[in-house]
Amino acid sequence: MAENTSATGHVCSPADRGDDDNVRALARKGKAAAARLYRGYNRRRLKGAPPPSTHTVRILLLHANGMGGTIRTVFNLAGYLASTGHDVEIVSIVKEADEPFFPVDPRVRFRYLDDRTKTRLGVRAMLSKLPSRLIPEEESAFHRFNAWTDLQLARYIRSVHTGVLIGTRPGLNLAMAQLANPNVITVAQEHVGLNAKPDSVAELIKWRYRRFDALVTLTKADLRDYRETLPKKPKKLVRIPNAVPPMTGDQAKLDNKVVIAVGRITRLKGFHRLITAWEQVAERHPDWTLRIFGDGPQLENLQTQITDAGLTGKVELPGPTGDVGAELEKASIFVLSSRHEGFPMTILEAMAKGLAIVSFNSPHGPKEMITHEFDGLLVKPRTNDNLAAAILRVIEDEQLRHDLAAGALDTARTYDVDVIGAQWDALLAELLARRDGTYVKPAAPSVPR
């Protein structure tokens, strides 16, 4: 009699086959449940639902225990809201590390929808192998989602009946627009410019973002893009930049011969261009060191580039750091070499530490944040020679270095957490007033005849 084997190749007893069939049946039911939840969008108000409120604020985040600018800024905002009396919960789609990498206010609560630090079994294991139907394939984080996260995310969003729900990336925002109950005040926060999104994602944004109570951009340029692109607007479209996060230590003394760059090691960040530019810097100033902090898929390539260029010991790749402030304090110049940036927090952090800034004049963020020759130098994007020349200029002109650092400190004060937090307070108050019918539109300023 022939042996019966499972899909994995091991010998199956009738009981085993029955278990496998049960798991597959449950997986099909789970997938169907996710689809039903996804299609369950409706805008009718729920009978007996609590009235609109801004006391409870829930923030959707892809990976709260990871590293990155969005995570730091979300923690910063959550901490501010918790300090002003809000009940704040960060809802992380995945959990891939035991604890958050960045510090966070202890009053902020965490919820994880897919704990990947534990073994996946049964229905969860089956659904985790199926691609997401909730997140667009062209979304940059699509590979992080699957049918199981679809089910958990859809269930969570549909379970929320009051308070404020904030999304922090296109895929989460689109799901929120589709599934959020109408009693919930919904806010989409965009950390990446509209012009950097794939066409298919931008098309979904055009038709779904109208459903939000508010859309918050980080830059004026991105705000303008949304105003010009969206056929119908959310109730409120506003620009609120990120605030400077708390950092340890003191201001940089500008006496260390160190240039610093910080970010995920990807092609987008342009560190390969920075290393190429550093060849010219190292030739004239071999006593200066470039330190690039971060981790990512291009790390090995950068190390090879450093070795091949003869820059060993002159360019360092120390890896990620949990204390950005301490590393910035040891430097004198900060360089940003990205192809494009939405709102780079590293610039704000470097400004708050009193470093001289050199940055490619990337669309949106750097162009708005830096005033050329006042708090930094802006360089034509993707021009290695120009980047090298700007760095050399700041190294060789000590007065310029100190003047740029002083200007950076002045600029950083306008991004203080209390200043930015007050803008969030005003937004939430307006959204609640719009919901409960007490909102009075401000009178237009009078124009002299």
ZICOR-V999604 format. One record per run of one state. SS is the DSSP state (alpha for helix, beta for strand, coil for the rest). FROM is the first residue (numbers start at 1). TO is the last residue. Records with the same first field share a line. If there is no record, write none. Layout:
SS->FROM-TO ; FROM-TO
This chain:
coil->1-4 ; 6-10 ; 12-13 ; 40-55 ; 62-68 ; 84-86 ; 96-108 ; 116-121 ; 129-141 ; 145-146 ; 160-163 ; 168-169 ; 180-184 ; 191-193 ; 197-198 ; 212-213 ; 218-219 ; 230-235 ; 240-257 ; 263-266 ; 270-270 ; 285-288 ; 294-298 ; 309-311 ; 313-314 ; 320-323 ; 330-332 ; 337-340 ; 342-344 ; 353-355 ; 361-363 ; 370-371 ; 373-375 ; 380-383 ; 397-397 ; 414-416 ; 437-449
beta->5-5 ; 11-11 ; 56-61 ; 87-95 ; 109-115 ; 164-167 ; 185-190 ; 214-217 ; 236-239 ; 258-262 ; 289-293 ; 312-312 ; 315-319 ; 333-336 ; 341-341 ; 356-360 ; 364-364 ; 372-372 ; 376-379
alpha->14-39 ; 69-83 ; 122-128 ; 142-144 ; 147-159 ; 170-179 ; 194-196 ; 199-211 ; 220-229 ; 267-269 ; 271-284 ; 299-308 ; 324-329 ; 345-352 ; 365-369 ; 384-396 ; 398-413 ; 417-436
